[in-house]
């Protein structure tokens, strides 16, 4: 579903990505670990089409992002560290607006169903988003992905700033999306959350994907030690 082939991005003499090769299957959760500047966000931005690679390609469902920018966005949903929503609108109104931008039209009952499936409690559906916690905003982001019927989900530090309960709830939602066939690429600093939720884990350093590990083959402590030795 998500494929990077010799993906390279340079800014003058600075190399942000060095020939990245990566493939993420439908239903797979892939976590990218690495320090700031390692290339995690650049990778996600290439898939989103926010930046154009210097060479190589990013593809979604077999389509080049560069050559099919609008078509590939139909398959995607993106949840950044801080989900940008309209604070004066309710959760259900935000969901209605963003799903309509993607060409979908739902009844109030259907919209509420997406929010409920994303783990947002019913009373919050009709409350203004300005009063939401970060975890609640993330759940609206998940609901938008559900409403868009996204086949791939890109996440950039999604659990940063969440308390342990909210972070655990978010992880369980990702696992459920994975079971339904959504391909998930998650950039994170959270080693233990990556070990818990991902099928495979990649460690990036200075634009290179230096290690790829099957999550089941390593403990969280072993992963942390490996990460520290790498970076």
Order of alpha helices (4+ residues) and beta strands (2+ residues): beta-beta-beta-alpha-beta-beta-alpha-beta-alpha-alpha-alpha-beta-alpha-beta-alpha-beta-beta-alpha
